[in-house]
Amino acid sequence: MKAFRCGDVVPGCSREFTGADRHEILAQVAEHARTDHHVEVDASLVQAVEANLRER
Ligand SMILES: [Zn+2]
C-alpha cells in the first residue's frame, strides 16, 4: 500500500490517502484538490504527490 498526506504539500490540511498504487492515490488527490483546495491537478502537483508517497 502507498499513502500520501496532503499536509506534506498543503500546510494545514489533515487529509490522508491510501491506495494500492500511485494511480489510486492520484485519483483521490485529484478529487480532493478540486473540491477542497479548488485547484486542478497539473504536472507539478503530480510531481509533489509522488515525491511524498510513503510505503504503508
Ligand atoms: Zn488537502
N, CA, C, O and the ligand as a Tripos MOL2 file, in Angstrom:
@<TRIPOS>MOLECULE
protein
  225   223    57     0     0
PROTEIN
NO_CHARGES

@<TRIPOS>ATOM
      1 N           0.8320   -1.2060    0.0000 N.3       1 MET1
      2 CA          0.0000    0.0000    0.0000 C.3       1 MET1
      3 C           0.8650    1.2540    0.0000 C.2       1 MET1
      4 O           1.9550    1.2900    0.5710 O.2       1 MET1
      5 N           0.3410    2.2690   -0.6570 N.am      2 LYS2
      6 CA          1.0200    3.5530   -0.6100 C.3       2 LYS2
      7 C           0.1230    4.5580    0.1050 C.2       2 LYS2
      8 O          -1.1000    4.4180    0.1260 O.2       2 LYS2
      9 N           0.7450    5.5580    0.6820 N.am      3 ALA3
     10 CA         -0.0050    6.5700    1.4080 C.3       3 ALA3
     11 C           0.5420    7.9500    1.0820 C.2       3 ALA3
     12 O           1.7250    8.1320    0.7960 O.2       3 ALA3
     13 N          -0.3630    8.9040    1.1370 N.am      4 PHE4
     14 CA          0.0240   10.2910    0.8950 C.3       4 PHE4
     15 C          -0.6940   11.1810    1.8970 C.2       4 PHE4
     16 O          -1.8980   11.0440    2.1140 O.2       4 PHE4
     17 N           0.0400   12.0760    2.4930 N.am      5 ARG5
     18 CA         -0.5310   13.0340    3.4360 C.3       5 ARG5
     19 C          -0.5770   14.3860    2.7470 C.2       5 ARG5
     20 O           0.4600   14.9330    2.3730 O.2       5 ARG5
     21 N          -1.7630   14.9200    2.5800 N.am      6 CYS6
     22 CA         -1.9010   16.1880    1.8620 C.3       6 CYS6
     23 C          -1.1230   17.3060    2.5540 C.2       6 CYS6
     24 O          -0.6040   18.2100    1.8980 O.2       6 CYS6
     25 N          -1.0480   17.2370    3.8850 N.am      7 GLY7
     26 CA         -0.3420   18.2720    4.6370 C.3       7 GLY7
     27 C           1.1340   18.3960    4.2940 C.2       7 GLY7
     28 O           1.7560   19.4170    4.5880 O.2       7 GLY7
     29 N           1.7090   17.3510    3.6650 N.am      8 ASP8
     30 CA          3.1040   17.4430    3.2380 C.3       8 ASP8
     31 C           3.2650   18.4250    2.0930 C.2       8 ASP8
     32 O           4.3580   18.9410    1.8570 O.2       8 ASP8
     33 N           2.1690   18.6850    1.3790 N.am      9 VAL9
     34 CA          2.2170   19.5880    0.2310 C.3       9 VAL9
     35 C           1.4450   20.8710    0.5180 C.2       9 VAL9
     36 O           1.8600   21.9610    0.1260 O.2       9 VAL9
     37 N           0.3180   20.7260    1.2070 N.am     10 VAL10
     38 CA         -0.5230   21.8720    1.5580 C.3      10 VAL10
     39 C          -0.5390   22.0080    3.0850 C.2      10 VAL10
     40 O          -1.2930   21.3060    3.7590 O.2      10 VAL10
     41 N           0.2830   22.9020    3.6290 N.am     11 PRO11
     42 CA          0.3500   23.0350    5.0860 C.3      11 PRO11
     43 C          -1.0340   23.2780    5.6860 C.2      11 PRO11
     44 O          -1.8050   24.1030    5.1960 O.2      11 PRO11
     45 N          -1.3270   22.5440    6.7540 N.am     12 GLY12
     46 CA         -2.5980   22.7330    7.4390 C.3      12 GLY12
     47 C          -3.6750   21.7660    7.0410 C.2      12 GLY12
     48 O          -4.6880   21.6630    7.7330 O.2      12 GLY12
     49 N          -3.4960   21.0430    5.9380 N.am     13 CYS13
     50 CA         -4.5040   20.0760    5.5260 C.3      13 CYS13
     51 C          -4.2060   18.7420    6.1950 C.2      13 CYS13
     52 O          -3.0610   18.2910    6.2110 O.2      13 CYS13
     53 N          -5.2460   18.1100    6.7490 N.am     14 SER14
     54 CA         -5.0160   16.8830    7.5170 C.3      14 SER14
     55 C          -5.4890   15.6290    6.7850 C.2      14 SER14
     56 O          -5.4920   14.5420    7.3630 O.2      14 SER14
     57 N          -5.8870   15.7670    5.5240 N.am     15 ARG15
     58 CA         -6.3700   14.5980    4.7830 C.3      15 ARG15
     59 C          -5.2320   13.6410    4.4560 C.2      15 ARG15
     60 O          -4.1230   14.0510    4.1140 O.2      15 ARG15
     61 N          -5.5450   12.3500    4.5740 N.am     16 GLU16
     62 CA         -4.5850   11.3230    4.1820 C.3      16 GLU16
     63 C          -5.2510   10.3780    3.2070 C.2      16 GLU16
     64 O          -6.4530   10.1250    3.2900 O.2      16 GLU16
     65 N          -4.4620    9.8580    2.2800 N.am     17 PHE17
     66 CA         -4.9810    8.9440    1.2700 C.3      17 PHE17
     67 C          -4.1400    7.6860    1.2510 C.2      17 PHE17
     68 O          -2.9190    7.7390    1.4010 O.2      17 PHE17
     69 N          -4.7900    6.5680    1.0690 N.am     18 THR18
     70 CA         -4.0520    5.3250    0.8820 C.3      18 THR18
     71 C          -4.6020    4.6280   -0.3550 C.2      18 THR18
     72 O          -5.7810    4.7550   -0.6860 O.2      18 THR18
     73 N          -3.7300    3.8920   -1.0270 N.am     19 GLY19
     74 CA         -4.1560    3.1740   -2.2150 C.3      19 GLY19
     75 C          -3.1450    2.1070   -2.5610 C.2      19 GLY19
     76 O          -2.0380    2.0680   -2.0250 O.2      19 GLY19
     77 N          -3.5530    1.2390   -3.4740 N.am     20 ALA20
     78 CA         -2.6830    0.1340   -3.8660 C.3      20 ALA20
     79 C          -1.4830    0.6290   -4.6520 C.2      20 ALA20
     80 O          -0.3980    0.0520   -4.5660 O.2      20 ALA20
     81 N          -1.6720    1.6900   -5.4150 N.am     21 ASP21
     82 CA         -0.5620    2.2240   -6.2070 C.3      21 ASP21
     83 C          -0.7650    3.7230   -6.4290 C.2      21 ASP21
     84 O          -1.7470    4.3100   -5.9730 O.2      21 ASP21
     85 N           0.1860    4.3240   -7.1390 N.am     22 ARG22
     86 CA          0.1470    5.7770   -7.2980 C.3      22 ARG22
     87 C          -1.0960    6.2410   -8.0570 C.2      22 ARG22
     88 O          -1.5740    7.3550   -7.8420 O.2      22 ARG22
     89 N          -1.6240    5.3860   -8.9510 N.am     23 HIS23
     90 CA         -2.8090    5.7840   -9.7010 C.3      23 HIS23
     91 C          -4.0190    5.9620   -8.7750 C.2      23 HIS23
     92 O          -4.7920    6.9090   -8.9220 O.2      23 HIS23
     93 N          -4.1690    5.0480   -7.8320 N.am     24 GLU24
     94 CA         -5.2910    5.1730   -6.8890 C.3      24 GLU24
     95 C          -5.1360    6.4100   -6.0280 C.2      24 GLU24
     96 O          -6.1110    7.1160   -5.7680 O.2      24 GLU24
     97 N          -3.9210    6.6760   -5.5870 N.am     25 ILE25
     98 CA         -3.6810    7.8690   -4.7750 C.3      25 ILE25
     99 C          -3.9910    9.1240   -5.5860 C.2      25 ILE25
    100 O          -4.6990   10.0150   -5.1170 O.2      25 ILE25
    101 N          -3.4650    9.1890   -6.7910 N.am     26 LEU26
    102 CA         -3.6260   10.3940   -7.6030 C.3      26 LEU26
    103 C          -5.0950   10.6580   -7.9240 C.2      26 LEU26
    104 O          -5.5150   11.8140   -7.9830 O.2      26 LEU26
    105 N          -5.8780    9.6010   -8.1310 N.am     27 ALA27
    106 CA         -7.3020    9.7810   -8.4020 C.3      27 ALA27
    107 C          -7.9980   10.4280   -7.2040 C.2      27 ALA27
    108 O          -8.8240   11.3270   -7.3650 O.2      27 ALA27
    109 N          -7.6530    9.9600   -6.0020 N.am     28 GLN28
    110 CA         -8.2650   10.5260   -4.7970 C.3      28 GLN28
    111 C          -7.7960   11.9500   -4.5560 C.2      28 GLN28
    112 O          -8.5820   12.8200   -4.1820 O.2      28 GLN28
    113 N          -6.5010   12.1780   -4.7770 N.am     29 VAL29
    114 CA         -5.9510   13.5120   -4.5640 C.3      29 VAL29
    115 C          -6.5440   14.5120   -5.5500 C.2      29 VAL29
    116 O          -6.8240   15.6560   -5.1920 O.2      29 VAL29
    117 N          -6.7350   14.0740   -6.7960 N.am     30 ALA30
    118 CA         -7.3090   14.9630   -7.8040 C.3      30 ALA30
    119 C          -8.6970   15.4360   -7.3710 C.2      30 ALA30
    120 O          -9.0280   16.6190   -7.4630 O.2      30 ALA30
    121 N          -9.4960   14.4830   -6.8970 N.am     31 GLU31
    122 CA        -10.8400   14.8010   -6.4200 C.3      31 GLU31
    123 C         -10.7830   15.7700   -5.2300 C.2      31 GLU31
    124 O         -11.4960   16.7730   -5.1950 O.2      31 GLU31
    125 N          -9.9320   15.4550   -4.2710 N.am     32 HIS32
    126 CA         -9.7790   16.2780   -3.0690 C.3      32 HIS32
    127 C          -9.2620   17.6750   -3.4150 C.2      32 HIS32
    128 O          -9.7550   18.6720   -2.8880 O.2      32 HIS32
    129 N          -8.2730   17.7410   -4.2970 N.am     33 ALA33
    130 CA         -7.6940   19.0360   -4.6650 C.3      33 ALA33
    131 C          -8.7550   19.9270   -5.3020 C.2      33 ALA33
    132 O          -8.8190   21.1280   -5.0410 O.2      33 ALA33
    133 N          -9.5870   19.3110   -6.1440 N.am     34 ARG34
    134 CA        -10.6130   20.0680   -6.8520 C.3      34 ARG34
    135 C         -11.6810   20.5710   -5.8900 C.2      34 ARG34
    136 O         -12.0670   21.7380   -5.9500 O.2      34 ARG34
    137 N         -12.1620   19.7020   -5.0030 N.am     35 THR35
    138 CA        -13.2850   20.0810   -4.1510 C.3      35 THR35
    139 C         -12.8590   20.8970   -2.9320 C.2      35 THR35
    140 O         -13.5700   21.8140   -2.5220 O.2      35 THR35
    141 N         -11.6950   20.5680   -2.3460 N.am     36 ASP36
    142 CA        -11.3120   21.2250   -1.0920 C.3      36 ASP36
    143 C         -10.2830   22.3360   -1.2680 C.2      36 ASP36
    144 O         -10.2360   23.2690   -0.4660 O.2      36 ASP36
    145 N          -9.4700   22.2450   -2.2980 N.am     37 HIS37
    146 CA         -8.4440   23.2810   -2.4790 C.3      37 HIS37
    147 C          -8.6920   24.1100   -3.7340 C.2      37 HIS37
    148 O          -7.9880   25.0880   -3.9860 O.2      37 HIS37
    149 N          -9.6880   23.7200   -4.5160 N.am     38 HIS38
    150 CA        -10.0500   24.4610   -5.7250 C.3      38 HIS38
    151 C          -8.8680   24.6170   -6.6710 C.2      38 HIS38
    152 O          -8.6610   25.6810   -7.2550 O.2      38 HIS38
    153 N          -8.0980   23.5500   -6.8140 N.am     39 VAL39
    154 CA         -7.0210   23.5430   -7.7990 C.3      39 VAL39
    155 C          -7.1620   22.3030   -8.6690 C.2      39 VAL39
    156 O          -7.6240   21.2560   -8.2170 O.2      39 VAL39
    157 N          -6.7580   22.4420   -9.9160 N.am     40 GLU40
    158 CA         -6.7240   21.3070  -10.8260 C.3      40 GLU40
    159 C          -5.3520   20.6630  -10.7380 C.2      40 GLU40
    160 O          -4.3400   21.3340  -10.5330 O.2      40 GLU40
    161 N          -5.3400   19.3560  -10.8950 N.am     41 VAL41
    162 CA         -4.0680   18.6390  -10.8770 C.3      41 VAL41
    163 C          -3.2850   18.9630  -12.1520 C.2      41 VAL41
    164 O          -3.8080   18.8430  -13.2600 O.2      41 VAL41
    165 N          -2.0490   19.3670  -11.9820 N.am     42 ASP42
    166 CA         -1.1750   19.5600  -13.1280 C.3      42 ASP42
    167 C           0.1320   18.8010  -12.8750 C.2      42 ASP42
    168 O           0.2800   18.1170  -11.8620 O.2      42 ASP42
    169 N           1.0580   18.9340  -13.7950 N.am     43 ALA43
    170 CA          2.2800   18.1320  -13.7080 C.3      43 ALA43
    171 C           3.0480   18.3820  -12.4100 C.2      43 ALA43
    172 O           3.5930   17.4470  -11.8230 O.2      43 ALA43
    173 N           3.0920   19.6220  -11.9650 N.am     44 SER44
    174 CA          3.8740   19.9020  -10.7630 C.3      44 SER44
    175 C           3.1930   19.3440   -9.5130 C.2      44 SER44
    176 O           3.8700   18.9600   -8.5590 O.2      44 SER44
    177 N           1.8600   19.2970   -9.5130 N.am     45 LEU45
    178 CA          1.1520   18.7060   -8.3730 C.3      45 LEU45
    179 C           1.3710   17.1940   -8.3370 C.2      45 LEU45
    180 O           1.5970   16.6100   -7.2770 O.2      45 LEU45
    181 N           1.2990   16.5770   -9.5100 N.am     46 VAL46
    182 CA          1.5690   15.1400   -9.5810 C.3      46 VAL46
    183 C           2.9720   14.8440   -9.0550 C.2      46 VAL46
    184 O           3.1820   13.8870   -8.3100 O.2      46 VAL46
    185 N           3.9200   15.6780   -9.4570 N.am     47 GLN47
    186 CA          5.3030   15.5030   -9.0130 C.3      47 GLN47
    187 C           5.4130   15.6430   -7.4910 C.2      47 GLN47
    188 O           6.1230   14.8770   -6.8390 O.2      47 GLN47
    189 N           4.7120   16.6150   -6.9440 N.am     48 ALA48
    190 CA          4.7500   16.8300   -5.4990 C.3      48 ALA48
    191 C           4.1500   15.6490   -4.7530 C.2      48 ALA48
    192 O           4.6630   15.2400   -3.7110 O.2      48 ALA48
    193 N           3.0620   15.0980   -5.2880 N.am     49 VAL49
    194 CA          2.4380   13.9380   -4.6490 C.3      49 VAL49
    195 C           3.3940   12.7480   -4.6820 C.2      49 VAL49
    196 O           3.5980   12.0710   -3.6750 O.2      49 VAL49
    197 N           3.9690   12.5070   -5.8450 N.am     50 GLU50
    198 CA          4.8460   11.3450   -5.9780 C.3      50 GLU50
    199 C           6.0910   11.4760   -5.1030 C.2      50 GLU50
    200 O           6.6020   10.4810   -4.5900 O.2      50 GLU50
    201 N           6.5720   12.6940   -4.9380 N.am     51 ALA51
    202 CA          7.7540   12.9020   -4.1010 C.3      51 ALA51
    203 C           7.4520   12.6200   -2.6320 C.2      51 ALA51
    204 O           8.3630   12.3690   -1.8420 O.2      51 ALA51
    205 N           6.1600   12.6620   -2.2680 N.am     52 ASN52
    206 CA          5.7860   12.4950   -0.8590 C.3      52 ASN52
    207 C           5.0330   11.2050   -0.5760 C.2      52 ASN52
    208 O           4.4860   11.0350    0.5130 O.2      52 ASN52
    209 N           4.9980   10.2980   -1.5400 N.am     53 LEU53
    210 CA          4.3660    8.9990   -1.3030 C.3      53 LEU53
    211 C           5.1690    8.2140   -0.2740 C.2      53 LEU53
    212 O           6.4000    8.2360   -0.2730 O.2      53 LEU53
    213 N           4.4430    7.5180    0.6040 N.am     54 ARG54
    214 CA          5.1120    6.6630    1.5880 C.3      54 ARG54
    215 C           4.6350    5.2390    1.4000 C.2      54 ARG54
    216 O           3.5330    4.9910    0.9130 O.2      54 ARG54
    217 N           5.4770    4.3180    1.7920 N.am     55 GLU55
    218 CA          5.0450    2.9160    1.8070 C.3      55 GLU55
    219 C           4.3010    2.6830    3.1030 C.2      55 GLU55
    220 O           4.6690    3.1970    4.1590 O.2      55 GLU55
    221 N           3.2430    1.8930    2.9980 N.am     56 ARG56
    222 CA          2.4890    1.6190    4.2130 C.3      56 ARG56
    223 C           2.2520    0.1190    4.3520 C.2      56 ARG56
    224 O           1.6300   -0.3210    5.3180 O.2      56 ARG56
    225 ZN         -5.7170   18.7580    1.1920 Zn       57 ZN57
@<TRIPOS>BOND
     1     1     2 1
     2     2     3 1
     3     3     4 2
     4     3     5 am
     5     5     6 1
     6     6     7 1
     7     7     8 2
     8     7     9 am
     9     9    10 1
    10    10    11 1
    11    11    12 2
    12    11    13 am
    13    13    14 1
    14    14    15 1
    15    15    16 2
    16    15    17 am
    17    17    18 1
    18    18    19 1
    19    19    20 2
    20    19    21 am
    21    21    22 1
    22    22    23 1
    23    23    24 2
    24    23    25 am
    25    25    26 1
    26    26    27 1
    27    27    28 2
    28    27    29 am
    29    29    30 1
    30    30    31 1
    31    31    32 2
    32    31    33 am
    33    33    34 1
    34    34    35 1
    35    35    36 2
    36    35    37 am
    37    37    38 1
    38    38    39 1
    39    39    40 2
    40    39    41 am
    41    41    42 1
    42    42    43 1
    43    43    44 2
    44    43    45 am
    45    45    46 1
    46    46    47 1
    47    47    48 2
    48    47    49 am
    49    49    50 1
    50    50    51 1
    51    51    52 2
    52    51    53 am
    53    53    54 1
    54    54    55 1
    55    55    56 2
    56    55    57 am
    57    57    58 1
    58    58    59 1
    59    59    60 2
    60    59    61 am
    61    61    62 1
    62    62    63 1
    63    63    64 2
    64    63    65 am
    65    65    66 1
    66    66    67 1
    67    67    68 2
    68    67    69 am
    69    69    70 1
    70    70    71 1
    71    71    72 2
    72    71    73 am
    73    73    74 1
    74    74    75 1
    75    75    76 2
    76    75    77 am
    77    77    78 1
    78    78    79 1
    79    79    80 2
    80    79    81 am
    81    81    82 1
    82    82    83 1
    83    83    84 2
    84    83    85 am
    85    85    86 1
    86    86    87 1
    87    87    88 2
    88    87    89 am
    89    89    90 1
    90    90    91 1
    91    91    92 2
    92    91    93 am
    93    93    94 1
    94    94    95 1
    95    95    96 2
    96    95    97 am
    97    97    98 1
    98    98    99 1
    99    99   100 2
   100    99   101 am
   101   101   102 1
   102   102   103 1
   103   103   104 2
   104   103   105 am
   105   105   106 1
   106   106   107 1
   107   107   108 2
   108   107   109 am
   109   109   110 1
   110   110   111 1
   111   111   112 2
   112   111   113 am
   113   113   114 1
   114   114   115 1
   115   115   116 2
   116   115   117 am
   117   117   118 1
   118   118   119 1
   119   119   120 2
   120   119   121 am
   121   121   122 1
   122   122   123 1
   123   123   124 2
   124   123   125 am
   125   125   126 1
   126   126   127 1
   127   127   128 2
   128   127   129 am
   129   129   130 1
   130   130   131 1
   131   131   132 2
   132   131   133 am
   133   133   134 1
   134   134   135 1
   135   135   136 2
   136   135   137 am
   137   137   138 1
   138   138   139 1
   139   139   140 2
   140   139   141 am
   141   141   142 1
   142   142   143 1
   143   143   144 2
   144   143   145 am
   145   145   146 1
   146   146   147 1
   147   147   148 2
   148   147   149 am
   149   149   150 1
   150   150   151 1
   151   151   152 2
   152   151   153 am
   153   153   154 1
   154   154   155 1
   155   155   156 2
   156   155   157 am
   157   157   158 1
   158   158   159 1
   159   159   160 2
   160   159   161 am
   161   161   162 1
   162   162   163 1
   163   163   164 2
   164   163   165 am
   165   165   166 1
   166   166   167 1
   167   167   168 2
   168   167   169 am
   169   169   170 1
   170   170   171 1
   171   171   172 2
   172   171   173 am
   173   173   174 1
   174   174   175 1
   175   175   176 2
   176   175   177 am
   177   177   178 1
   178   178   179 1
   179   179   180 2
   180   179   181 am
   181   181   182 1
   182   182   183 1
   183   183   184 2
   184   183   185 am
   185   185   186 1
   186   186   187 1
   187   187   188 2
   188   187   189 am
   189   189   190 1
   190   190   191 1
   191   191   192 2
   192   191   193 am
   193   193   194 1
   194   194   195 1
   195   195   196 2
   196   195   197 am
   197   197   198 1
   198   198   199 1
   199   199   200 2
   200   199   201 am
   201   201   202 1
   202   202   203 1
   203   203   204 2
   204   203   205 am
   205   205   206 1
   206   206   207 1
   207   207   208 2
   208   207   209 am
   209   209   210 1
   210   210   211 1
   211   211   212 2
   212   211   213 am
   213   213   214 1
   214   214   215 1
   215   215   216 2
   216   215   217 am
   217   217   218 1
   218   218   219 1
   219   219   220 2
   220   219   221 am
   221   221   222 1
   222   222   223 1
   223   223   224 2
@<TRIPOS>SUBSTRUCTURE
     1 MET1         2 RESIDUE 1 A MET
     2 LYS2         6 RESIDUE 1 A LYS
     3 ALA3        10 RESIDUE 1 A ALA
     4 PHE4        14 RESIDUE 1 A PHE
     5 ARG5        18 RESIDUE 1 A ARG
     6 CYS6        22 RESIDUE 1 A CYS
     7 GLY7        26 RESIDUE 1 A GLY
     8 ASP8        30 RESIDUE 1 A ASP
     9 VAL9        34 RESIDUE 1 A VAL
    10 VAL10       38 RESIDUE 1 A VAL
    11 PRO11       42 RESIDUE 1 A PRO
    12 GLY12       46 RESIDUE 1 A GLY
    13 CYS13       50 RESIDUE 1 A CYS
    14 SER14       54 RESIDUE 1 A SER
    15 ARG15       58 RESIDUE 1 A ARG
    16 GLU16       62 RESIDUE 1 A GLU
    17 PHE17       66 RESIDUE 1 A PHE
    18 THR18       70 RESIDUE 1 A THR
    19 GLY19       74 RESIDUE 1 A GLY
    20 ALA20       78 RESIDUE 1 A ALA
    21 ASP21       82 RESIDUE 1 A ASP
    22 ARG22       86 RESIDUE 1 A ARG
    23 HIS23       90 RESIDUE 1 A HIS
    24 GLU24       94 RESIDUE 1 A GLU
    25 ILE25       98 RESIDUE 1 A ILE
    26 LEU26      102 RESIDUE 1 A LEU
    27 ALA27      106 RESIDUE 1 A ALA
    28 GLN28      110 RESIDUE 1 A GLN
    29 VAL29      114 RESIDUE 1 A VAL
    30 ALA30      118 RESIDUE 1 A ALA
    31 GLU31      122 RESIDUE 1 A GLU
    32 HIS32      126 RESIDUE 1 A HIS
    33 ALA33      130 RESIDUE 1 A ALA
    34 ARG34      134 RESIDUE 1 A ARG
    35 THR35      138 RESIDUE 1 A THR
    36 ASP36      142 RESIDUE 1 A ASP
    37 HIS37      146 RESIDUE 1 A HIS
    38 HIS38      150 RESIDUE 1 A HIS
    39 VAL39      154 RESIDUE 1 A VAL
    40 GLU40      158 RESIDUE 1 A GLU
    41 VAL41      162 RESIDUE 1 A VAL
    42 ASP42      166 RESIDUE 1 A ASP
    43 ALA43      170 RESIDUE 1 A ALA
    44 SER44      174 RESIDUE 1 A SER
    45 LEU45      178 RESIDUE 1 A LEU
    46 VAL46      182 RESIDUE 1 A VAL
    47 GLN47      186 RESIDUE 1 A GLN
    48 ALA48      190 RESIDUE 1 A ALA
    49 VAL49      194 RESIDUE 1 A VAL
    50 GLU50      198 RESIDUE 1 A GLU
    51 ALA51      202 RESIDUE 1 A ALA
    52 ASN52      206 RESIDUE 1 A ASN
    53 LEU53      210 RESIDUE 1 A LEU
    54 ARG54      214 RESIDUE 1 A ARG
    55 GLU55      218 RESIDUE 1 A GLU
    56 ARG56      222 RESIDUE 1 A ARG
    57 ZN57       225 GROUP 0 **** ****
